[in-house]
Amino acid sequence: MCTEIEQQALDIDWFFTDGKYIGFVASGGGKLPETVANSSVNNEKLVSYFRGLSKTSDAIVNPSLEDLLTKIFGSGVDERYLRDFIYFTQRGLYSFDKTYLNDFIDNQYHLVATPIKPLEISDLPSDILDLLIQIKIEDTIHLISDLDTSKII
C-alpha cells in the first residue's frame, strides 16, 4: 500500500488502460487512483515490466506542451523533462504528467507524448494484463489530451 504521505512526497510512475491502449503517468505528488495506491507490489511489477520493454515506436511530443509548461513553470520543454516520458512512449505507451505538481487533490494531468505505434493490451503477457486491467478508464486513451484521474476506476 502507498500511503497518502508517500503519494504526496514522491513522483510515482503508474499505468492504466482503456481496454485497448496503455497510458503511463508520472504522479508528480498527486493522489493515486485507489487501485494503484492499494497495491505497491502490483505497481512495481508493472513498472518493472514496462521499463524492461524494447523500443518499438517513435514518439510525438504534444504540440501544445511548450505553451502549457511555459504558462505553468515559466520555462518550456527540455530534454531532461522529456526523458522518462519519451522512454515509455517509445515502448508504445501514451505518456501523461501532472499539470500542477505537488497539488495532492488536483486530478489534472496533461498529455506529454504519443506513440506512433501504440502497444495494445492484447500484446501483454497474461500476468501483466491481469494487473493492468484493474486500472481502467472509460475514455479512449488516444483521444485524451487532458487526463482527469478521478475517472480511473
C-alpha distance (Angstrom), angle and dihedral (degrees) to the residues before:
residue distance angle dihedral
M1 . . .
C2 3.78 . .
T3 3.80 111.7 .
E4 3.79 122.9 -139.1
I5 3.82 89.3 -111.3
E6 3.83 90.5 55.2
Q7 3.80 90.4 46.3
Q8 3.81 91.3 52.7
A9 3.81 93.8 45.9
L10 3.81 100.7 43.7
D11 3.79 139.2 60.7
I12 3.80 97.6 -133.4
D13 3.79 122.6 -167.0
W14 3.80 113.8 -138.2
F15 3.79 139.5 161.8
F16 3.80 141.0 -141.2
T17 3.79 139.7 177.1
D18 3.78 139.9 -145.1
G19 3.80 90.1 -150.4
K20 3.80 93.2 -88.9
Y21 3.82 111.0 37.0
I22 3.80 133.4 36.4
G23 3.77 131.0 -125.4
F24 3.81 127.9 -156.5
V25 3.80 118.4 -153.5
A26 3.81 132.2 -169.9
S27 3.81 104.2 -152.7
G28 3.82 98.2 -149.5
G29 3.80 91.8 -158.4
G30 3.78 93.1 -49.1
K31 3.77 130.1 138.1
L32 3.79 111.7 -86.4
P33 3.79 122.5 -134.2
E34 3.79 109.1 -95.1
T35 3.81 92.5 -112.5
V36 3.82 89.9 57.9
A37 3.80 97.2 40.7
N38 3.80 93.0 49.6
S39 3.80 94.7 60.2
S40 3.79 119.6 38.7
V41 3.81 88.3 166.5
N42 3.81 93.1 58.5
N43 3.79 91.4 45.1
E44 3.81 91.3 50.8
K45 3.83 89.1 52.5
L46 3.81 90.1 52.8
V47 3.81 92.6 46.8
S48 3.80 90.7 49.5
Y49 3.80 92.8 47.8
F50 3.81 96.6 47.6
R51 3.82 93.4 42.4
G52 3.80 87.9 53.5
L53 3.79 95.9 55.4
S54 3.78 121.2 106.7
K55 3.77 122.8 -117.5
T56 3.81 109.9 -86.9
S57 3.79 103.8 159.3
D58 3.74 145.3 34.7
A59 3.79 118.3 -119.5
I60 3.78 130.5 -124.6
V61 3.79 112.3 -152.3
N62 3.80 113.6 -137.8
P63 3.83 105.1 -96.9
S64 3.85 90.2 -142.3
L65 3.81 93.2 53.2
E66 3.81 97.0 90.7
D67 3.81 93.1 55.0
L68 3.81 92.9 43.5
L69 3.81 94.8 50.9
T70 3.79 92.0 44.6
K71 3.81 89.8 52.0
I72 3.82 93.5 48.4
F73 3.81 103.8 33.6
G74 3.78 103.5 19.0
S75 3.80 90.7 -118.9
G76 3.76 134.0 75.2
V77 3.78 137.7 -128.6
D78 3.79 120.3 -47.4
E79 3.79 134.7 176.7
R80 3.81 93.7 -104.8
Y81 3.82 91.8 55.1
L82 3.80 93.0 47.8
R83 3.83 98.2 45.0
D84 3.84 101.4 96.9
F85 3.78 94.2 33.5
I86 3.80 92.3 53.6
Y87 3.82 90.2 44.3
F88 3.81 92.5 57.9
T89 3.80 93.6 38.6
Q90 3.81 89.8 54.7
R91 3.81 85.6 58.5
G92 3.81 89.6 57.0
L93 3.82 101.1 -94.8
Y94 3.80 127.9 129.6
S95 3.82 106.7 -123.1
F96 3.80 127.1 -142.4
D97 3.81 134.3 179.8
K98 3.79 133.2 -162.7
T99 3.77 109.2 -95.0
Y100 3.80 97.0 -150.7
L101 3.79 107.3 32.6
N102 3.80 119.9 -138.3
D103 3.81 93.1 8.8
F104 3.77 94.0 128.7
I105 3.78 99.4 -167.3
D106 3.81 97.7 41.5
N107 3.83 110.0 100.2
Q108 3.81 98.4 -166.3
Y109 3.80 121.2 121.4
H110 3.78 130.5 165.8
L111 3.77 134.2 -141.9
V112 3.80 112.6 -101.5
A113 3.80 102.5 174.5
T114 3.79 141.9 -1.4
P115 3.81 126.2 -150.8
I116 3.79 118.8 -123.5
K117 3.81 88.0 -146.2
P118 3.83 108.1 32.3
L119 3.78 121.2 -151.0
E120 3.80 110.8 -121.7
I121 3.78 125.7 -147.0
S122 3.80 88.6 -122.1
D123 3.84 85.8 69.1
L124 3.82 92.9 59.2
P125 3.80 126.8 97.9
S126 3.80 111.8 -109.1
D127 3.82 96.0 -109.4
I128 3.83 91.5 55.9
L129 3.80 92.5 41.9
D130 3.82 90.1 52.7
L131 3.82 90.0 56.1
L132 3.79 96.9 41.7
I133 3.80 97.3 47.2
Q134 3.82 88.1 64.1
I135 3.84 89.2 67.5
K136 3.77 104.2 60.7
I137 3.80 140.0 157.7
E138 3.80 124.6 -160.6
D139 3.82 92.3 -142.9
T140 3.80 121.7 87.4
I141 3.82 108.2 -102.6
H142 3.79 96.9 -146.6
L143 3.82 89.4 58.2
I144 3.83 96.6 49.5
S145 3.80 119.3 103.0
D146 3.81 95.7 154.7
L147 3.80 112.8 40.4
D148 3.80 120.5 -156.6
T149 3.80 104.5 -162.6
S150 3.81 92.1 -162.3
K151 3.83 85.2 77.2
I152 3.81 91.5 62.9
I153 3.79 113.4 100.4
